[in-house]
Amino acid sequence: MNTPENKQSEKVNRRDAIKTLFTLAAAYTATGCKRDADALRSFFQTNFREMSPEQLASTVERWERRYEKRFDREVKVSTTPPQEDVLFGYALDVSRCIGCRRCVYACVEENNQSRDPQIHWIQVLEMDKAKGIDLMHADAYYDAEEVPQEDKFYFPVQCQQCENPPCVKSCPVGATWKEPDGIVVIDYDWCVGCRCCVTACPYGARHFNWTKPSLPVNQLNPDTEYLGNRPRPQGVVEKCTFCLQRARKGRYPACVEVCPVGARKFGNLLDPKGEIRYILENHRIYILKEELNTQPKFFYYFSI
Amino acid sequence: MRTIFRIIFNGSPAYFIWVIFLLACIIQGLLAYAGQFTEGLIVTHMRDSVSWGFYIGNFTFLVGVAASAVMLVIPAYVYNWKPIKEVVIFGELLAVSAIIMCLLFVLVDMGHPERLWHMIPFIGRLNFPSSLLAWDALVLNAYLAVNTFVVVYLLWSAYKGEHYNTRIVIPLVILSIPLAVGIHTVTAFLYNGMASRPYWNSAILAPRFLASALCSGPAVLLILFQVLRRITSFEIKDDAIHKVAELMAYAMGFNLFLFGAEIFKEYYSNTHHVVHYEYLFFGLHGEPSPIAWYAWTSLVFSVVAFLLFVVPATRRNFFTMNLGAVMIYFSVYIEKGIALIIPGYTPDTLGQIYAYTPSITEIRVAAGIFGIGFLIFTLLVRIGIFLLFEKDNLVREDSALENKVGVVRPGEDQL
């Protein structure tokens, strides 16, 4: 019988056979070179979405082991699945934001971004009140000690978690995808570092590890998520995940929690009584680059 | 096989100097790449704002060379050049070398080249058909495979002293024509499809790619043919060379027209998107652009070369024609290597300006890749010439080998 299932399993078998050959060849080389067996297994690791539960469990265990070796402390790597009937949405009150960049640094600490060179998932732009939301005259390098300036307003940009994400479409290896709860994630062990997604993203939300990220041991957040804030290697792309390690456990993202003026709101778009829905229904909304049809789940609004 | 080795390891001092020069390029490139591989792409000047640069620019230019070298097969049929296989084979040799360089440029641009297997269908997870880079990987490899097969088959037949089977060669050569259009179109679409970058998101990008490629590829072959007919028994009539030049004049005219159409649209409508052209030719916020000098050179070269090629008197004069060919080559190299990529990223999607110019490492690695490409091309052309034109002479006067094969002059076969 040549049912689709059979074909599928045939395909998988062939794939497994090829992989076994590869692994054997590599194992042979490894015994010669005395290389770290875990490093080798990581090299032949499959795409996150193709792992069986057993493979996933051993992969997670291996990564925990590798991180513990590197940081000399316990590191938890979870694979919390998306919750049913949840679609995360974010709203940002442009009229309240004072441009203090506390969100930027809370994000860096929570999500284990590289400290040197610095990687920021949130970029706050300073704009002229006279010009309105005008990226061509925006300044990302203003002095956050001197805010807010009288004639300026502040416009933070991070991943907009598009419904129609151009980055996902452009990835040649399927290393990035949109989860059922709407969060666009990256498999750091599958990314080949071609930076198509960095180019495709209209929001500058994707960041490449141009060198080995530096993450001092005492600054590590050991509570990590596989598709989120676990330490990244050199040469892969990373991005905001709405702090999925927090969001999927019912907590606010770090940027929402730290904002001193309450400009950041977060919640489930499918909950009719939720705060996000209230904002969408009662405030005027601005969608950044709405003409590109990316359909962000990140909404700018103006409360005052 | 022994004869092949004799061809490669025998030659004039100039040939050896050329080969040693190329090997030196390759070795220093490897050293530079080793540094990049361990330190990461931070040793380049690419950053999040300008995340593709010199490597991908060179890749794009070479896709054009590879594509158009084979598209020259069309006039070869139309104008009825007698030794069709010879003409085809040099186009294909150039295509093979250029494609190898293309693939190397993509490889050195990757953050994790050792994960290349993720792109192999069935073993990895190729995101086909939605990713244009996946398309590009497929068509480039298909093009490389077809051309390599044709080259090897033609040379093998010549080696055996048999006539090649036209029922195998002709369909493959014809197939390589749409594939050539395909590699260039898909590469254009790679940029074209990015709605985030208005500078590339223009429907005439692919036609512009084809028009400029139909200038740069033949420019290489034009000079190569003159070199070959002087130093070998390979016969090409002046008339045929002038016909190619005429074709290039039309292509350059069309290329300039398309460029003008783009400039009109940007400057007349004067939207925010004009900033990319402003950056290319002038600069933004009072800061002069580091690439403006290149952009103007490229434009002036294209216009002058177009005039030289469109006027019959200068087209038929070998000095002005060769001058025009060199100008076209550099004009298109700048257009694809610098003027296409960098302004697309400057200003970036959030309006910020990062003034990118390649780092020393990028230039060294690129020199290494060109070294590999030229070396492959030099060796292939030597073997090709020997098998096609000199083998019979060799049988008669074996002792003449030394003089006969030391004829590919260094420096000349690169253009």
Interface residues (C-beta under 8 A of the other chain):
Chain A: K11 R14 R15 I18 K19 F22 F43 N47 E50 P117 Q123 L125 D134 L135 M136 H137 A138 A140 Y141 V157 P166 K169 S170 C171 P172 V173 G174 A175 W190 C191 V192 G193 C194 R195 C196 V198 T199 A200 C201 P202 Y203 G204 R206 H207 F208 N209 W210 T211 K212 Q234 G235 V236 V237 L292
Chain B: E39 G40 L41 I42 T44 M46 R47 D48 S49 S51 W52 V106 D109 M110 G111 H112 P113 E114 R115 L116 W117 H118 M119 F122 I123 G124 R125 L126 N127 S130 S131 L132 L133 A134 A137 L190 G193 M194 A195 S196 R197 H272 V275 Y345 P347 D348 T349 L350 G351 Q352
